[in-house]
Amino acid sequence: MPYPHRLELALRHNNYGRMIDVLNRGLGGQESPEELARFEPDVIGEAPELVIWQVGANAVFHDEVYSPDDVGAAIAAGLDWLAGLSMDVVLMDLQYTTAIIKPEKIARAKDILSRIETAAANARVNVFHRFALMEYWCVQDGIPIDELMDPTDNDRLHMSKWATNSVTEALYGAIAGAPPPMV
């Protein structure tokens, strides 16, 4: 079960009596340029209160397809578009998995992380630092990286059930702990 459904369950459980739907509009293998092309029908057309935009992983994994400049420009354009609307926005950066951190990919990963951070800072939106969180689990907590990855994924890109649940809990905590909007 991907994190959006898990997040919806947590939000509904902890906000009983409120109508909360978490819509997953992500399409596997796409990155910010294709996602931006779907913003009008898939994001803006839904009139959400909060947009969580997961970006970056495919820019690293499919490095032969995506230019870092195009990815960064699409993220900035998407954030500019969303800034004109009345919704909160959080960028979720890439996952810390073997496919992302292998020696031939790590420089690209750090570049994409930097571009995400810069776009978010310029747009004044928050970043959910999934990469740093997962790296912390491995480096500081000593959790083997294999436990963070889906054992059925031969590409070694997708997260395990445990990692997905743990990321969801951290994301829920960040959302629940956010200060209320200023009026």
C-alpha angles and dihedrals in degrees: 000000000000122000098259092065092044090049091051091053092050093047093048093046093051096040100046114187096024123109106242125168124173110202120201109211096164119123118204115252096017126121134195098288093058092037091054089055088059097047097102099056101025102040115010094038089059092056094219126191091217132024119199106193113195109202144161108042097095091045086063100034094047095036091154090061104042129058112213088224092054091047093049092046092050092050091049092047091048092050091048089052093049092046090069091058130072101251138103117246132203124181114213112204128214128297124256102239136137093262090057102040102043112126096257092051106037097085089051090047092053091048092052091046089053092049091050091050093048094048091048093048092049091049093041094234129135126256122215100215099216093158093055092044093053092043089053090054090055101038102033103025095037095232108158111245089233088068089059094056132077104254091214094055109095090187090062090222106111128075127249122245090258093051092045091051092046093048089048091052091050092047091048089050091052092049095044091046096048116115116252117264116273113247 
